[in-house]
Amino acid sequence: MSDTSELLNDSAETSTPRRGVREWLSDLFSDEPEDLPELLSILRDAAERQLIDLDALNIIFGALQVSDMHARDIMIPRSALVVVGEDQTPAELLPVIVESRHSRFPVIGDDVDDIKGILHAKDLLPLLLQENHQTFAMRDFIRPAQLIPESKRLNVLLQEFRANRNHMALVVDEYGQISGAVTIEDVLEQIVGEIEDEHDVDDDSFVKQLEANSFHVKANTTVEDFNEYFGTTLSDEEFDTIGGLVLHEFGHVPERGESIVYAGMAFEVLNADSRRIRLLKVDTVVPEVANADD
């Protein structure tokens, strides 16, 4: 081959543009995934090939899982709701608001099922400029409450939050009774992970009781705090968090809905991304264990 031919070949090779991310993604999805597990596998492969970073991958995982979750999965249970009465005075309201450090409060009448609306703490700020609070009337401050069924899908709820500019919805069961509440922050945390604010340092809401023997537990709860709450003696020598301990017992990163029995309790994964577990449902009574001895 002549020197001229070699030069032309070298020139052609160097002039060929490098393949960009779009070309890689085109190849990646050249065969359309047939189901969600296959799609997740493709996305994991994309992260391993550094086509997308892990943070983006985890957000995608969260968004996909939210479309399959319901209000009942993440709601603040009825027993944990902080409510105020429609007949309370500012002097009675302020201690509740200051102690709870919440920004929104369901306003009730005779009981929790008698919802009158939602009170925003910031709406009470003008009262600081008034010397006479005798004319205070709760009805002048409350806003309409959004009621949703327990079966409401979180992706639909998020769209409604954005459209209606609401940040809280009250959840009702099949009998029309209040079973809990969901905030926009609760939904977003399922997508992007834990959202911390200036009050979260002392926040002890890592466990939410749903029923007598059923709880929601954040996976980043320390084993020490878990033991203190449930009276267990799980070892924290190898793992700091309950999520890390459960992940080890699974032996792989579990997907939503997978469950395992460990230390006499049932752990069900409610949310997990590509690297870690985010939210667990813990049942302290496991009928299968009792039946196994029969």
C-alpha positions in Angstrom: 0.0 0.0 0.0 1.3 3.4 -0.9 2.0 6.1 1.6 -0.8 8.2 0.1 -3.3 5.4 0.7 -2.3 5.0 4.3 -2.6 8.7 4.8 -6.1 8.7 3.4 -7.1 5.8 5.6 -5.7 7.5 8.7 -7.5 10.7 7.8 -10.8 8.9 7.4 -10.4 7.2 10.8 -9.6 10.4 12.6 -12.4 12.3 10.9 -15.0 9.8 12.2 -16.9 11.6 15.0 -17.0 10.0 18.4 -20.3 8.4 19.4 -22.2 10.6 21.8 -24.7 9.7 24.6 -27.6 9.8 22.1 -26.1 7.1 20.0 -25.3 5.0 23.1 -28.9 5.4 24.3 -30.2 4.5 20.8 -28.2 1.3 20.9 -29.3 0.7 24.5 -33.0 0.8 23.7 -32.7 -0.8 20.3 -34.6 -3.8 21.7 -37.6 -2.5 23.6 -38.0 -3.9 27.1 -41.0 -6.2 27.5 -41.7 -5.5 31.2 -40.6 -3.4 34.1 -37.9 -5.8 35.4 -36.2 -5.8 32.0 -36.4 -2.0 31.8 -34.7 -1.8 35.3 -32.1 -4.2 34.2 -31.3 -2.0 31.1 -31.1 1.1 33.3 -28.7 -0.6 35.7 -26.6 -1.6 32.7 -26.6 2.0 31.5 -25.4 3.2 34.9 -22.6 0.6 34.9 -21.5 1.9 31.5 -21.6 5.4 33.0 -24.2 6.6 30.5 -26.3 8.0 33.4 -25.1 8.7 37.0 -26.3 6.8 40.0 -28.3 9.8 41.4 -30.2 10.0 38.1 -30.7 6.3 38.1 -32.1 6.3 41.7 -34.5 9.1 40.8 -35.8 7.1 37.8 -36.2 4.1 40.1 -38.1 6.1 42.6 -40.4 7.6 39.9 -41.2 4.2 38.5 -42.0 2.8 41.9 -44.2 5.8 42.8 -46.5 4.9 39.9 -47.2 1.6 41.6 -47.6 2.9 45.2 -50.8 4.1 46.9 -51.6 6.6 49.6 -52.0 3.9 52.2 -48.4 2.9 51.6 -46.8 6.1 52.9 -49.6 8.0 54.8 -49.1 9.4 58.3 -51.5 7.2 60.3 -54.5 8.6 62.0 -52.9 7.9 65.5 -49.9 10.2 64.6 -51.9 13.1 63.2 -51.5 16.5 64.9 -54.9 18.2 64.7 -56.4 21.4 66.1 -60.0 22.1 67.1 -62.2 24.6 65.3 -63.1 26.2 68.7 -59.5 26.7 69.9 -58.2 30.1 70.7 -54.8 31.5 69.5 -53.4 30.9 73.0 -54.4 27.3 72.7 -53.2 26.9 69.1 -49.7 28.3 69.5 -48.3 25.7 71.9 -49.5 22.9 69.5 -47.9 24.6 66.5 -44.6 25.4 68.3 -44.3 21.9 69.8 -45.1 19.9 66.6 -43.2 22.3 64.3 -45.5 21.3 61.5 -46.7 23.8 58.9 -50.2 22.4 58.2 -52.8 21.1 60.6 -56.2 19.4 60.0 -59.0 21.3 61.7 -61.6 19.1 63.3 -65.0 19.5 64.9 -66.4 16.9 67.2 -63.8 14.3 66.3 -61.0 13.4 63.8 -63.6 12.3 61.3 -65.3 15.7 61.4 -62.9 17.6 59.2 -63.5 21.3 58.8 -60.4 22.2 56.7 -56.7 22.7 56.9 -54.9 25.4 58.9 -51.6 26.8 57.6 -49.4 28.0 60.5 -48.2 31.0 58.4 -51.7 32.3 58.1 -51.6 33.0 61.9 -48.6 35.4 61.6 -50.8 38.5 61.2 -52.1 37.8 64.7 -48.8 38.9 66.1 -49.6 42.4 65.0 -53.0 42.4 66.8 -53.3 43.2 70.4 -56.9 42.0 70.7 -57.5 38.4 69.8 -61.1 38.3 71.0 -62.4 38.6 67.5 -60.4 35.5 66.3 -62.5 33.0 64.3 -61.0 29.8 63.0 -63.3 29.8 60.0 -61.5 32.9 58.7 -58.2 31.1 58.5 -58.9 27.5 57.4 -58.6 26.3 53.8 -60.5 23.5 52.1 -59.2 20.0 52.8 -58.5 17.6 50.0 -59.9 14.1 50.8 -58.5 11.1 48.9 -59.1 7.3 49.1 -56.4 5.0 50.5 -56.1 3.5 47.0 -55.1 6.8 45.4 -51.9 6.2 43.3 -49.0 8.4 44.3 -48.2 9.6 40.8 -51.8 10.7 40.3 -51.8 12.4 43.7 -48.5 14.3 42.9 -50.2 15.6 39.7 -53.2 16.8 41.7 -50.9 18.4 44.3 -49.2 20.4 41.5 -52.5 21.3 39.8 -54.3 22.4 42.9 -51.2 23.8 44.7 -52.1 21.7 47.8 -49.4 20.2 50.0 -51.5 17.9 52.2 -54.3 15.5 51.6 -56.4 13.6 54.1 -56.8 9.9 53.5 -60.2 8.2 54.1 -60.9 4.5 54.3 -63.8 2.6 52.6 -66.2 3.7 55.4 -65.4 7.4 55.0 -63.4 7.7 58.2 -60.0 9.5 58.3 -57.2 6.9 58.2 -54.3 9.3 57.8 -52.7 12.1 55.8 -50.2 12.4 53.0 -48.0 15.5 52.2 -46.3 16.4 49.0 -43.0 15.9 50.8 -43.9 12.3 51.6 -44.5 11.7 47.9 -41.3 13.4 46.7 -39.2 11.5 49.2 -40.3 8.3 47.5 -38.7 9.7 44.3 -35.6 11.6 45.4 -35.0 10.1 48.8 -35.0 11.7 52.3 -35.6 15.5 52.3 -34.1 17.0 55.4 -34.9 20.4 56.7 -33.8 22.4 59.7 -36.1 20.5 62.0 -35.2 17.0 61.0 -32.2 16.8 63.3 -34.5 16.1 66.3 -37.2 14.4 64.2 -38.1 11.0 65.8 -40.7 10.0 63.2 -38.5 7.2 61.8 -41.3 4.8 62.9 -45.0 5.2 62.1 -47.5 2.8 63.6 -50.2 1.7 61.2 -52.0 -0.9 63.2 -51.4 -2.7 66.5 -48.6 -4.8 65.1 -47.8 -3.1 61.8 -45.3 -0.2 61.3 -43.6 1.9 58.6 -39.9 2.2 59.3 -37.4 4.4 57.4 -34.5 2.3 56.3 -32.0 4.8 57.6 -33.2 4.2 61.1 -30.3 3.2 63.2 -30.3 -0.3 64.6 -29.9 1.2 68.1 -33.1 3.3 67.6 -34.9 0.3 66.1 -34.0 -1.8 69.1 -35.1 0.9 71.5 -38.5 1.3 69.8 -39.3 -2.4 69.4 -37.5 -3.8 72.4 -35.3 -6.0 70.2 -31.6 -6.9 70.5 -30.5 -6.8 66.9 -26.7 -6.5 66.5 -25.3 -3.1 65.3 -21.7 -4.3 65.1 -21.7 -4.9 61.3 -24.5 -2.5 60.2 -25.5 0.9 61.5 -29.0 1.0 60.0 -32.0 -1.3 59.8 -32.0 -1.0 56.1 -28.4 -2.2 55.9 -29.2 -5.1 58.1 -32.2 -6.2 56.1 -30.3 -5.7 52.8 -27.7 -8.1 54.1 -30.4 -10.7 55.0 -31.9 -10.4 51.5 -28.4 -11.0 49.9 -29.3 -8.6 47.0 -30.9 -5.2 46.5 -34.6 -6.1 46.8 -37.4 -4.6 44.7 -40.6 -3.2 46.1 -42.9 -5.9 47.4 -40.2 -8.4 48.4 -40.4 -9.5 52.0 -38.3 -11.5 54.4 -38.8 -12.9 58.0 -36.0 -12.0 60.3 -35.7 -12.0 64.1 -39.3 -13.0 64.5 -40.6 -10.0 62.4 -41.7 -9.6 58.8 -39.9 -7.0 56.7 -41.6 -5.9 53.5 -39.8 -3.5 51.1 -42.1 -0.5 50.3 -39.4 1.5 48.4 -35.9 0.8 47.2 -33.6 2.3 44.6 -30.7 0.7 42.7 -28.4 0.7 45.7 -30.4 0.7 49.0 -33.7 0.2 50.7 -35.6 3.4 51.5 -38.8 2.4 53.3 -39.9 -0.8 55.1 -43.1 -2.2 56.5 -42.5 -4.1 59.6 -45.0 -6.6 61.1 -44.1 -7.7 64.6 -46.4 -10.7 64.5 -45.7 -13.3 61.9 -48.5 -16.0 61.7 -46.3 -18.2 59.4 -43.7 -18.6 62.2 -46.4 -19.7 64.7 -47.9 -22.1 62.2 -44.6 -23.6 61.3 -44.5 -25.3 64.7 -47.9 -26.8 64.4 
